[in-house]
Amino acid sequence: MKLLSLQRRMARAVMTPLTPSEHMRSVAPDGRSMRAVASEIIKPNDRLTSFERLEIYNRQYWFRILSGFAEDFPGLRSVLGGSRFDRMAKAYLSDCPSQSFTLRNLGARLESWLRKNTAWAGTRQNLALDMVRLEWADIEAFDGAAEPPLKPEDLARANPAKLRLRLQPYIQLLDLRYPVDDLLLEVRKAEEDTDFASNAFNERHHRKRVSAVAKLKPQPIFLAVHRMDDSVYFRRLQSEEFAVLRALRAGKALNAAVESALKKSLITVEERPSHVQHWFQTWSALGWFCRSETNKESKRNSVAAASGGPQVTKNGQRRKSNSAVV
Amino acid sequence: MPANRFNNFTDYGIGIGLRATHYNHILTRKPVVDWFEIISENFMIDGGRPLSILDQILEQYKVVQHGVSMYFGSAERPNREHLRRLRTLVKRTNTPWLSDHLCWGSVDGRYTHDLLPMPYTFEAARLTAQKVREVRDTLEIPVVVENVSSYAEFHVSEMTEWEFLNEVVERADCGILLDVNNIYVSSKNHNFDPYTYVNSVPAERVAQIHIAGHSKFRKYILDTHDHPVIDPVWKLYARAIERIGHTATLLEWDDSIPSFDEVHDEALKANRFLASASLATAV
């Protein structure tokens, strides 16, 4: 048997979902007996059959990817409930096995998969999708690229009609239908408490979380998931703020981005300059802008780049685990 | 044999794996450690805390990269994105050599994230050696391959595991990361004499040694890296050092990780054997 053929056969068996009691299935995906598949490629020894030896790898595969996946999506687990989340995770990872050398990317296709497989979240579909988007944004913000931030003097020389501000690559912009940032922070806090608490305490917290999910009402929010001092934070934005940032990310020039964002705004014309100035002061202080070629060529600036400390609203610091296998 | 071309002629002592749970201790207490081994994949990212931590570690310590998903034995070509990121990291760490496993784990672009055992065939040895050469030529540093723990053997195998290892390293002209715990685990799972394995390895190619703990189940042993090193593994290590000489040694502890001092103390037990190897060389 050629190497590629053997590896395909073994990988297919290893990646076959386990039974509910976490053992290898007796029937392979192609309908053949798994015992026959195993004995064709793997030798038995004096203690283990071919099936049992293959099963060691089958179980290790699922234990590893399920635990890595669960670690990345505690918020979704809270939304769906533990049992449904576990079944959903198996279905997702069966449909979308890892295509990356790192476990970090296990959830890369979860949002699109969940949009097609609506039964898993049922009436909580929008809430579940919001939570997945937030948790994936958190992963991307945690280890996304950071470039040298734009300095006030860079802006001082820029022409706003031509100036194209570039957002730091690690910043993730989300428009959400539910305030899932609060829920996720609560879930994480409960997880941290769980490490030290009694069973009764944990049970009370679990009930509290379930209740929090059930009570969560739709409330559109705009969020920047960003990073400061290597910690990830969730910052709520006004809708106009969000629109400016999204337009800048899309490559619009500064003036055009601000104009389009404020076109339907309820902020009065008189108040707009102070709002815009405040936003840019904050974003600059947070280091959200980085240099681009156009900036270097620009001559003057009308944007007040600013001093003043960053205003961090919500700490979504992530406890990212190592992505590698033992 | 303190240094050879496979470890870039370095003379490293006893290292331990760099793990997140010890970051704070290392950065605040600055313990004296010969070197740290990092899991490359944990740092093949674009930015953020892991790279900040790594840069702080690099200011004070020597670092060697160890990979877990190059899959030299997979029939498919190396992943270009993986190689690109690995190359970037190699430049950052200045690792004297780069290790990964003699195993496979991906097929048709799908990853199992496991270290799956090789069929010990000449075809597999040829393809694996070709891939090792390709990675080495791309990264331009010595590449060493590590023997894995295994729980299955294939009907198609044409040789023993140590013969396969020798076949690959000769064809690739690469070094070996000899994991004596893995040899012990596999010897129990497949009923062979671990000393035959250690005695068969080309000593001049061994760039590094791994030691670790494991878990014993009723019918097999699992390589879990969650216990201290057991005496039979230390004895096997002693034999390896006797044959190979003073060699860079690393303790792996990846699960149920105790305090930094406990892990380091366990690693430093290797000094007993390394000291006697140094004495023998001196005599």
Contacts between the chains, C-beta under 8 A, distances in Angstrom:
chain1	res1	chain2	res2	distance
A	1	B	119	7.9
A	1	B	156	5.2
A	2	B	75	8.0
A	2	B	123	6.9
A	3	B	75	4.7
A	3	B	119	6.7
A	3	B	121	7.0
A	3	B	123	5.6
A	3	B	124	5.0
A	3	B	127	6.1
A	4	B	75	3.9
A	4	B	76	7.8
A	4	B	107	7.2
A	6	B	119	5.7
A	6	B	154	6.9
A	6	B	156	6.6
A	7	B	74	6.7
A	7	B	75	5.6
A	7	B	104	5.8
A	7	B	107	4.5
A	7	B	116	7.9
A	8	B	107	5.5
A	8	B	108	6.9
A	10	B	116	6.8
A	11	B	106	8.0
A	11	B	107	4.7
A	11	B	108	7.9
A	11	B	110	6.7
A	11	B	112	6.2
A	11	B	116	8.0
A	14	B	112	5.8
A	14	B	114	7.3
A	14	B	116	7.3
A	15	B	110	7.2
A	15	B	112	6.7
A	40	B	155	7.5
A	41	B	154	6.0
A	41	B	155	6.5
A	41	B	156	7.7
A	42	B	152	4.8
A	42	B	153	6.9
A	42	B	154	6.3
A	42	B	155	7.3
A	43	B	152	7.6
A	43	B	153	4.7
A	43	B	154	6.9
A	43	B	155	5.8
A	45	B	153	7.6
A	45	B	189	7.6
A	45	B	190	6.7
A	45	B	191	6.6
A	46	B	191	7.1
A	47	B	219	4.3
A	47	B	220	6.9
A	48	B	219	5.5
A	48	B	220	6.5
A	50	B	152	8.0
A	52	B	219	7.5
A	53	B	151	5.7
A	53	B	152	4.2
A	53	B	153	7.9
A	54	B	152	6.4
A	56	B	151	4.4
A	56	B	152	7.3
A	56	B	220	7.0
A	56	B	222	7.7
A	57	B	114	6.4
A	57	B	116	6.6
A	57	B	151	6.8
A	57	B	152	6.9
A	60	B	114	5.9
A	61	B	112	5.5
A	61	B	113	7.5
A	61	B	114	5.8
A	64	B	113	5.8
A	64	B	114	6.9
A	65	B	113	6.4
A	68	B	113	7.8
A	97	B	110	4.8
A	97	B	111	7.4
A	98	B	110	6.7
A	98	B	111	4.2
A	98	B	112	7.8
A	98	B	113	6.3
A	99	B	109	5.6
A	99	B	110	6.4
A	99	B	111	6.8
A	100	B	111	6.4
A	101	B	41	6.2
A	101	B	44	7.8
A	101	B	69	4.2
A	101	B	70	8.0
A	101	B	79	6.1
A	101	B	81	7.9
A	101	B	82	4.7
A	101	B	106	7.8
A	101	B	111	6.4
A	102	B	41	5.1
A	102	B	44	6.9
A	102	B	69	7.2
A	103	B	113	5.8
A	104	B	45	7.7
A	142	B	48	5.3
A	142	B	49	7.2
A	143	B	45	4.0
A	143	B	46	6.3
A	143	B	47	6.1
A	143	B	48	3.9
A	143	B	49	7.6
A	143	B	50	6.4
A	143	B	51	7.7
A	144	B	46	5.6
A	144	B	47	5.9
A	144	B	48	6.8
A	145	B	46	3.6
A	145	B	47	4.8
A	146	B	46	8.0
A	146	B	47	4.5
A	146	B	48	7.6
A	169	B	46	7.1
A	169	B	47	8.0
A	170	B	46	7.8
A	170	B	47	6.3
A	170	B	48	7.2
A	227	B	48	6.5
A	230	B	48	6.0
A	230	B	49	3.8
A	230	B	52	5.2
A	231	B	49	7.5
A	320	B	49	7.7
A	320	B	50	7.7
A	321	B	20	7.2
A	322	B	19	7.4
A	322	B	20	6.3
A	322	B	39	6.3
A	322	B	42	4.8
A	323	B	41	5.6
A	323	B	42	5.7
A	324	B	39	4.2
A	324	B	41	4.7
A	324	B	42	5.7
A	324	B	68	4.5
A	324	B	69	7.4
A	325	B	68	5.3
A	325	B	69	7.8
A	325	B	113	5.1
A	325	B	114	6.2
A	325	B	115	6.9
A	326	B	223	7.2
A	326	B	224	7.0
A	326	B	225	5.2
A	326	B	252	7.8
A	326	B	254	4.5
A	326	B	255	6.6
